[in-house]
Amino acid sequence: MSNLILKAENLHKSFGNLKVLKGVNLEVTKGEILSIIGKSGSGKSTLLHICGTLDSPDSGSLTIDNNDIFKTSPSKISEFRNKNIGFVFQFHHLLNEFTALENILIPTMIAKKNYKSSKDQALELMKILQIEDRKDHKPNQLSGGEQQRVAIARALINRPNLILADEPTGNLDSQTSAELHNLIFELRDQFNLSFIIVTHNNELAQMSDRSLTMKDGVLN
């Protein structure tokens, strides 16, 4: 049985005449925290979006949990993404009209899961993330760190094996960033998660199990 959670081979992606990915190869093992660093415009976020099945490459292949992703239909890809991949972004993308608890439950609603068991699971995650007392608060009533913890709980609610994070500490102060860094490692250990993290934060990159640099459309 392969220990790989993700394998990308020879990924190419262009936008018009701009070649963004130029033959990217990437392997991530189960339970690994991998950071990808590099200058703005180097292709980091494009790679993350393809690894998250939010975008497709012009050529190359992507295998996640032994599934050859881009050889299936768009609807099957969407279903796979909802069940198997969690996302954490720099801008939390929380819905302002919903409470923290309701925001966390959105992926379970998309997956048509049982509401009561999903709610129990969401409350348990909020307890782990130390935000259970904020469950009825709207996003504008939460601090930046609390909003990011809600976003992490939302990413975890469907019990994915893979979490993709794009600048997860980009909008946080240094103390809150440090707390989030430690939280990522605690969650990895507790849930046996794999993380791919795009970051400008060298401290987070150095803490990771492995760090790669994106430059001129390739990973080193």
Residue, then its C-alpha position, 0 to 999 in steps of 0.5 A: m500500500s502506497n504511503l503517498i497521499l498525493k502525487a503530481e507529475n509533470l504539471h504544466k499550466s499557462f494563462g494566455n502566453l504566460k507559462v506559470l507551471k513548467g513541469v512540476n513534480l510533487e509527492v506528499t506522504k501521509g501525515e506530512i506537513l510540506s511548505i512551499i515558499g517562493k516569490s509572488g507570481s512564482g506559481k505557488s497558488t496555481l499549483l495549490h489550486i490544481c492540487g486541490t482540484l479547484d483548477s486543472p492543468d494543461s497537461g500532467s497528472l494528479t493522483i490523490d489517495n490512489n484516485d487519478i483525479f483528472k480522468t473523471s467527470p467534473s461532478k465526480i471531482s467536486e464530490f471527491r474534493n468536498k469529501n477528501i480535501g480541506f482548504v484554509f485561505q488567507f482570507h477566511h471566506l466565511l459567510n457573514e450572515f452565518t454564525a461560526l457554527e453554521n459556517i463550519l457546517i457548510p461542507t456537511m450540508i453540501a455532502k448531505k450528511n446527517y445534521k445532528s451528527s455533523k453538528d455534534q462533530a462541529l462542536e467537538l472541533m470547536k472545543i479542540l480549537q478552543i472556540e466553542d464559546r464563539k459558536d453563535h457569533k457572526p464572523n464580524q464579531l470574531s478576531g482574525g485568529e478566531q475566524q481562522r480557527v473557524a475556517i480550519a474547523r470547516a476544513l476539517i469537518n468532513r474528515p479529509n486526509l489532506i489540508l491545503a492552506d494558502e498563506p494561512t497566517g498572512n493576515l495574522d499578527s505574530q503571536t496569533s501566527a505562532e499559535l496557528h503554527n503550533l495548532i497545525f502540528e497538533l491537528r496533524d498528530q491528532f487526525n493524521l492529516s497531511f498539509i500542503i502550505v503555501t507561505h511567505n512565513n519562513e518560521l512556519a516553513q522551517m517548522s514543517d517536515r519539508s520545505l520546497t521553493m517555487k521558482d520560475g514555474v518549477l519546484n526545488 
